[in-house]
């Protein structure tokens, strides 16, 4: 499981914790990230809690958190105690919820460059220190699905899954309590980047299948074409990452400086030039 600043988080499928690969910690931004394998059609749960034996440094009486699925925000959740919490469903009305699951990406063959897909293939959790007030009045937060748009087929070597919402389920009466919170500071951010296990292995982000051996299928004869498609997909992903960085720079009023090449003046007349080439 991922651990950071007194908190821990992990994702389960069929009540089994998914393995994490390539764990990275950015302490300056209080963020930890990893890669996890996804499987289309599988429901999943995000479970988080304070680490056993560790007490997070907080001022408030509770915690507030935001969930991001493929970049779509689900904000305003609160936890009135410091026990473990499981996120497996999204509120869609005051009386209904929908389970979260991995689904297959729908591709389009648009001739235009791939659209910006910030957050696609990511599950993120932001945890905040908060002063929480429990209110019996008011309705719980309601969210709309933002996971139906298609993706340019040029990215099919990079991402094949995305988050889907399952069939609506009735909300239990006890789940309709409304909480209000004043956020004090961000405590931790957990980011789970999900891909199919085949993609993780092709990019050497996950160990190879030990049962595969050295056998090669007939499909492996197209390795060169596959490598070109993967390189093209990487190119478009890097383009989108650069566009995202440029937007962030623009929002902060920062303009990247261009390196100016300086031309050195020629040596004075009569200066002896020594040729050191061998």
FENGIDA-V201734 format. One record per pair of residues at least 4 apart in sequence whose ideal C-beta (glycine too) atoms are under 6 Angstrom apart, sorted by the first residue. I is the first residue (numbers start at 0). J is the second residue. D is the distance in Angstrom with one decimal. If there is no record, write none. Layout:
i: [I	I]
j: [J	J]
d: [D	D]
This chain:
i: [0	0	1	1	1	2	2	3	3	4	5	5	5	5	6	6	7	8	8	9	9	10	10	10	10	10	11	11	11	12	12	17	19	19	20	20	20	21	21	21	22	23	24	25	29	30	31	32	34	34	34	35	35	36	37	37	37	39	39	39	39	41	42	42	44	44	45	46	47	48	49	49	57	58	58	59	59	59	59	60	61	61	61	61	62	62	62	63	63	63	63	63	64	64	65	65	66	66	67	67	68	69	69	69	69	69	70	70	71	73	75	77	77	77	78	79	79	88	88	89	89	90	90	90	90	90	91	91	92	93	94	95	95	96	96	97	97	97	98	100	100	101	102	104	104	104	105	106	106	106	107	108	109	113	113	113	113	115	117	120	120	120	121	121	122	123	124	125	126	126	127	127	128	128	128	129	129	130	131	131	132	133	134	134	137	139	139	144	146	146	150	153	154	154	156	156	156	157	157	159	170	194	194	199	199	200	200	215	221	248	266]
j: [7	9	8	31	189	7	50	31	187	187	49	50	53	55	49	187	50	47	189	16	46	17	35	43	45	191	15	16	44	41	43	35	33	35	34	204	205	33	34	204	33	32	31	30	187	188	189	190	192	199	204	191	193	196	101	160	193	101	102	103	160	101	98	100	85	87	86	85	84	83	55	81	128	128	183	128	129	130	183	131	78	79	129	131	78	126	129	77	127	129	180	182	76	126	74	125	73	124	72	123	162	118	119	146	161	162	117	118	145	142	140	131	178	180	84	131	133	96	98	97	142	96	139	140	141	142	95	97	141	138	170	167	170	168	170	164	165	167	165	163	165	160	163	150	159	161	149	150	152	155	149	152	151	151	153	154	235	239	243	158	192	193	190	192	191	190	189	188	186	187	182	185	183	184	186	180	182	181	178	180	179	178	177	179	177	175	177	164	162	163	154	235	158	232	228	229	232	232	236	195	174	198	199	204	205	205	207	219	225	253	270]
d: [5.0	3.8	5.2	5.0	5.4	4.7	5.9	4.4	4.8	5.0	5.8	5.6	4.6	3.6	5.9	4.8	5.0	3.8	4.3	5.0	5.8	5.0	5.9	5.5	5.5	5.7	6.0	5.3	5.0	4.9	5.0	4.6	4.0	5.9	4.5	5.3	4.9	6.0	5.0	5.5	4.5	5.2	4.9	4.4	5.4	4.2	5.9	3.9	5.0	5.9	5.0	5.2	5.1	4.1	4.4	4.6	4.0	5.5	5.7	4.6	5.7	5.3	5.1	4.4	5.2	4.0	4.4	5.0	6.0	3.3	5.4	5.2	4.5	5.8	5.5	5.0	4.7	4.4	5.4	5.8	6.0	4.8	5.5	3.4	4.5	5.9	5.9	5.0	4.4	3.9	4.4	5.4	5.1	4.9	4.6	4.6	4.3	5.9	5.4	4.0	4.3	5.4	5.2	5.9	5.5	4.9	5.0	2.1	4.0	5.2	4.8	5.2	3.9	4.6	5.4	5.3	6.0	4.2	5.1	5.5	5.4	5.5	5.5	5.9	5.4	5.9	5.2	5.2	5.8	4.7	5.5	4.6	5.9	5.4	5.2	4.1	5.5	5.4	4.0	5.3	5.3	5.0	3.3	5.1	5.6	5.1	4.4	5.7	4.1	5.8	4.4	5.5	5.9	3.7	5.5	5.6	5.0	5.5	5.6	5.0	5.9	5.9	5.9	5.4	4.4	4.8	4.6	5.0	4.8	4.9	4.5	5.4	4.4	5.1	5.5	4.0	5.1	4.6	5.8	4.6	4.7	5.7	4.9	5.7	4.0	5.8	5.8	5.1	5.2	5.8	5.6	5.4	5.7	5.5	5.0	4.7	4.1	4.3	5.6	5.2	5.1	4.2	5.2	4.4	3.7	5.2	5.7	4.4	5.7	4.5	4.0]
